[in-house]
Amino acid sequence: MPRPESATRVDFRSPNLEDGQHLWRMAREARVLDVNTSYAYLLWARDFAETSIIATIDDDPGGFVTGYRRPDDPETLMIWQVAVGDQYRGQGLASRMLDDLVDRSSDAPVRHLETTITADNSASIALFTSFANARKAPIERTPLFEAEMFPDGHDAELLFRIGPF
């Protein structure tokens, strides 16, 4: 598979139903995400397509970001998952997807971005810290979901809130 620097075309777009299977596959192959059922990714591609993005490299699905606007705060985009295929890592694809997703025009602009990250996920911490720094936006880190809240031994999740921007 070609790497992004040698690719002839990198495209960012909202996922569609056909992409649901690719989202599930990339989440599974990432080996660090909580993988949901393939059904969940199909629903995500249908119901949250406008707040999610898929990157294709020469028409090959290379990464995705799934998110939604917070119902109680529509100017806040909550990022649920970020995945980049092994062959496309280290090329800034995740950052580019986040930028494109946040910068899309909309009736209500995104002023804050939120995500949750476990304390040991250094790659995600670096990605979102870099995103905040590039936008010169403040970043708050606070506990959100304590480990005791999870019935399956999941690690605690910290809320990263970035903005306003």
C-alpha positions in Angstrom: 0.0 0.0 0.0 1.3 3.5 -0.8 2.3 5.8 2.0 0.7 9.3 2.1 3.8 11.1 1.0 3.8 9.0 -2.3 0.1 8.9 -2.7 -1.4 10.7 -5.6 -4.6 11.6 -3.7 -5.6 12.1 -0.1 -9.3 12.9 0.4 -11.3 13.7 3.5 -15.0 13.3 3.5 -17.9 12.2 5.7 -18.3 8.5 6.0 -21.3 6.7 4.3 -22.9 3.4 4.9 -20.4 1.6 2.8 -17.6 3.0 5.0 -19.1 1.4 8.2 -17.2 -1.8 7.5 -14.0 0.1 7.0 -14.4 2.0 10.3 -14.9 -1.2 12.2 -11.9 -2.9 10.5 -9.6 0.1 11.2 -10.8 0.2 14.8 -10.1 -3.5 15.3 -6.7 -3.3 13.5 -5.6 -0.3 15.6 -5.3 -2.7 18.6 -5.7 0.2 21.1 -9.3 1.2 20.6 -12.4 -0.2 22.3 -13.9 -2.0 19.3 -17.7 -1.9 19.1 -19.8 -4.1 17.0 -19.8 -3.7 13.2 -23.5 -2.7 13.6 -22.4 0.3 15.7 -20.0 1.6 13.0 -22.7 1.3 10.4 -25.1 3.3 12.6 -22.3 5.8 13.2 -21.7 6.2 9.5 -25.4 6.9 9.0 -26.3 9.0 12.1 -23.1 10.9 12.8 -21.6 11.2 9.3 -21.6 15.0 9.4 -19.5 15.1 12.6 -17.1 12.3 11.5 -14.5 12.0 8.8 -12.8 9.3 6.8 -9.5 9.7 5.0 -8.8 7.8 1.8 -5.4 7.5 0.2 -5.8 6.7 -3.5 -9.3 5.5 -2.6 -8.0 3.2 0.2 -9.5 3.9 3.6 -6.6 5.1 5.7 -8.1 6.6 8.8 -11.1 8.0 10.5 -12.3 10.3 13.3 -15.8 9.8 14.8 -17.4 12.5 16.7 -20.7 14.1 17.6 -21.9 17.5 18.8 -22.8 17.5 22.5 -26.6 17.7 22.7 -26.4 20.2 25.7 -23.6 22.2 24.0 -23.8 22.1 20.2 -20.6 24.2 19.8 -18.6 21.4 21.4 -17.5 18.5 19.2 -16.9 15.3 21.2 -14.4 13.0 19.5 -15.2 9.4 20.1 -12.4 7.5 18.2 -9.4 8.3 16.0 -7.8 5.5 14.0 -5.1 5.5 11.3 -4.0 2.4 9.4 -0.5 1.1 10.2 0.8 1.9 6.7 -0.3 5.6 7.1 0.9 6.3 10.6 3.6 8.9 11.3 2.4 11.1 8.4 0.2 13.6 10.3 -3.0 12.1 9.0 -4.8 12.1 12.4 -4.0 15.8 12.8 -5.1 16.7 9.3 -8.4 14.8 9.9 -9.1 16.7 13.1 -8.3 20.0 11.5 -10.6 19.3 8.6 -13.4 18.1 10.8 -13.3 21.1 13.1 -13.0 23.6 10.3 -15.9 22.4 8.3 -18.5 25.1 7.8 -21.7 24.8 9.7 -24.6 26.8 11.0 -23.0 26.5 14.5 -19.2 26.7 14.5 -17.2 24.3 16.7 -15.7 26.4 19.5 -14.6 23.5 21.8 -13.3 20.0 21.2 -13.6 17.3 23.8 -12.3 13.7 24.0 -11.5 11.2 26.7 -8.1 9.5 27.0 -6.7 7.0 29.4 -3.6 8.1 31.2 -1.3 5.6 29.4 -2.3 6.6 25.9 0.6 8.8 25.0 -0.1 8.9 21.3 -3.6 10.3 21.8 -2.4 12.7 24.5 0.3 14.0 22.1 -2.2 14.3 19.2 -4.7 16.4 21.2 -2.1 18.4 23.0 -0.5 19.3 19.6 -4.0 20.1 18.2 -4.5 22.6 21.1 -1.1 24.1 20.7 -1.5 24.6 17.0 -4.7 26.5 17.6 -3.2 28.4 20.5 -6.2 27.1 22.5 -6.3 26.3 26.2 -6.6 22.6 27.2 -8.2 21.4 30.4 -7.6 17.8 31.7 -10.1 16.6 34.3 -11.2 13.2 35.5 -14.5 12.1 33.8 -15.0 8.4 34.0 -13.3 6.7 37.0 -12.2 3.1 36.7 -14.9 2.0 39.2 -17.6 3.2 36.9 -16.6 0.6 34.3 -18.0 -2.9 34.8 -15.2 -4.5 32.7 -12.0 -3.4 34.3 -11.5 -0.4 31.8 -9.0 2.2 32.9 -10.2 5.6 34.0 -10.8 8.2 31.2 -9.6 11.8 31.5 -11.6 14.5 29.7 -9.6 16.7 27.5 -11.5 19.9 26.7 -9.8 22.2 24.2 -10.9 25.7 23.4 -12.4 28.1 22.8 -11.0 28.6 19.4 
